[in-house]
Amino acid sequence: MVAKTSSRSGTTRDRKQGGRRTSSMGFSEAEKAAMRERAKEMKAGKADGEAAILAKLATMPPAERATGERLHALIRSAAPSLVPRLWYGMPAYSKDGDVLCFYRNASKFGTRYATLGFSDGANLDEGRMWPTDFALKELSPEEEARITALVKRAVG
């Protein structure tokens, strides 16, 4: 369900229930939690990213954990130069200190599917418009091959 709410500035924006916007103003509880996780990551500095990702994956529901573990293996194999780390509490992989791609599990923000996202630093440009986030329901060999190709291309 989407309800319209007015902000203090007089503009109208959508307020969604089920994981996204749950308050009439400001950030949802899930967004606030992600920001708190990011603050902890910044304070922790350059901790062992591999261990942090595996620990984060261990906290996810079984199906999301399986997808995340498979994505982790695919990304590490396709681009061993990428550095694993957490980014807003999500498994992410960086190049030269900047996040290149990340896994957002569905339960993180209450969405119906997980996503594999790429930042603007990824070399995925195709003409005037191209996708940067990919919905993940499950991984078959076809999706795994596509993800491997996307990661290799993103690294350049």
N, C-alpha and C positions, 0 to 999 in steps of 0.2 A: 504494500500500500504506500502511495506517495501522497504526502500532504504538503501544501504550500504554506510557508511561514515567511513572515516579514522580518528582516533584520533591522537593527537600529538605524542603518543608513537609509532605510526606506526601500531597499531592493527586495525582491522576492527570490527565494531559492527553495529547492526541493528538500524535504525531510523524509528519509526513508526509514522504515522499520526493518528489523532483522539483521542488523550488523553494521549498517552504514551510519547514517545520521539518526541518532536517537534522541537528541536534545534539540530544542528549538533554536539554540544558538551555540556556536563554537564547535568543538570537536567531539566525536563520539567517544565512548569509553574505550573502544578498541584502538582508536587513533591515539588517544592519550597514553594507553599502555605501550603502543609502538614507540612513541616519543620517549617514554621513560626507558624503554629498552635501548634506544639509540643513545641516550645520555649515559647509561651504564657502559655501553660499548666504547664510547669516547673516553670515559674515565679509565677503562681497562687497558687502553692503548693497543699495542700490537701483540695481543695474546695469541695463543696457538689457535689459528682459525679453523684448522681441520678438526681439532677436538671440540671447539665451540659449535661447529656445524653438526657434528655427530651427536653432541649432547642435545642440541635443539631438536634435531630430528627424532630423538628418543622420546621427546615430550609430546609428539604429535599423535593423533589418532592413527590406528594401524594402517589404514589404506593410504592416508596422506604421508605417513612415514615411509611406506614402501615406495611410493612415487618419488619422494624426496631423496631416498637413498639411491634409487636407480638414476635419477637426474644427477646426483652428486658424482656417481661413478662415470656417467656419460661425459659430463663436463670436464672432470679431471683427466679422463682419457683423451678427449678431443683437444683439450687445450691445457697441457700440464703447466704452462707458464702462468696461468691465472692463479691468483692468490685467494684461497678460501677465507671467508670472514663472515661475520654477522652484520646485517645492515637493517636497522629498525626491527631487530629480532627475527629477520628472515635469512636463510642461507643465501649467500651472495658470493660472487667471484670477481675479483678486481684485477685491473691491468694498470700499472704505473700509479697505484694508489687510488684509482677511481673505479667505482663499481661498474662492471660491464654487463652482468646479468644476475638475476636473482630468482628464487623460488618463493612464491607467495601461496602458502597452503590455504585451502578454502575456509577452514575454521578460524583463521586469523582475523578476518573481517566479516565472517558470516556470509560468504558468497556461496554460490552453488557449484563452483568449480575452482580448482587451483590454477595458477598462471605461472608461466615462465616469462619473465620480463627482461627487456634489454634497455639499457640507458642510451642516451644520445651519442655516447662514445663508441657504440657498436657500429661496425661497418656493414649495416644492413640496407643502406640506401638503394631504392629502386625507383628511378624516375622522380615524380613529384610527390608520391605518397607510398608508404609501406607500413606494415604492422610492426609494432614493437612489443606487444604482449600477446601471448599465445595461451588460450584456454587448454587445460589438461583435465580430461576425465579419466583416462587410463593410458598406459603406454604399451603399444604393440611394437613389433620390430619396425614397422613403417614409421611410426612417430619417433622412435629412437634414432633411426637413420636421419630423419629430417632435423631433429634436435642437434645431432652431431654435426651435420652440415651447417646449420645456423650458427652454432658456437664457433666452428672453425672460421666461418665467414666474418663473424662479429669481431674476432681477434685480429683478422686481417692478415 
